[in-house]
């Protein structure tokens, strides 16, 4: 049944919070760039994560560790 409401109301609760997949990829790409510029080890690991989130990650499913998907 429809119940009209009037006057000021509190904001609706958003169930989806946190970082988006696009934001995470951009963050990892910037981090990867800094690692390469400073010649710090670990750049390949970040590159693997970037490829995983671009190609294999499905945001409708929970993030679960799978070593095969990350190249181990």
C-alpha positions in Angstrom: 0.0 0.0 0.0 1.3 3.5 -0.9 1.7 5.8 2.0 2.6 9.4 1.0 5.1 11.3 3.2 5.5 15.0 3.6 8.1 17.3 5.0 11.9 16.8 5.5 13.1 13.2 5.6 16.3 11.5 6.5 18.4 10.2 3.7 17.7 6.6 2.6 20.2 4.0 3.7 22.5 2.8 0.9 23.4 -0.8 1.2 26.3 -0.4 -1.3 29.2 1.4 0.2 32.9 1.3 -0.2 35.1 1.5 -3.2 34.0 0.8 -6.8 35.8 -1.6 -9.1 36.8 1.4 -11.3 38.3 3.3 -8.4 40.2 0.3 -7.2 41.7 -0.3 -10.6 42.8 3.4 -10.9 44.3 3.3 -7.4 46.3 0.1 -8.3 47.5 1.6 -11.6 48.8 4.7 -9.8 50.5 2.6 -7.2 52.0 0.4 -10.0 53.3 3.5 -11.8 55.1 4.7 -8.6 56.6 1.3 -8.0 58.1 1.3 -11.5 59.4 4.9 -11.3 61.1 4.2 -8.0 62.3 0.8 -9.1 60.7 -0.9 -6.0 60.1 -4.7 -6.1 56.5 -5.8 -6.3 55.3 -4.0 -9.4 54.6 -7.4 -11.1 52.3 -8.4 -8.2 50.3 -5.2 -8.6 50.1 -5.7 -12.3 48.6 -9.1 -11.8 46.0 -7.6 -9.4 45.1 -4.9 -12.0 44.6 -7.6 -14.7 42.5 -9.6 -12.3 40.2 -6.8 -11.4 39.9 -5.7 -15.1 39.2 -9.1 -16.6 38.2 -11.7 -14.0 36.5 -10.0 -11.1 32.7 -10.1 -11.0 31.3 -7.6 -8.5 28.0 -9.5 -8.2 30.0 -12.2 -6.4 32.0 -11.9 -3.2 35.7 -11.5 -3.4 37.3 -14.8 -2.6 41.0 -15.6 -2.6 41.9 -18.0 -5.4 45.7 -18.5 -5.9 45.2 -19.9 -9.4 43.6 -16.7 -10.7 46.4 -14.6 -9.3 49.1 -16.7 -11.1 50.4 -18.9 -8.2 
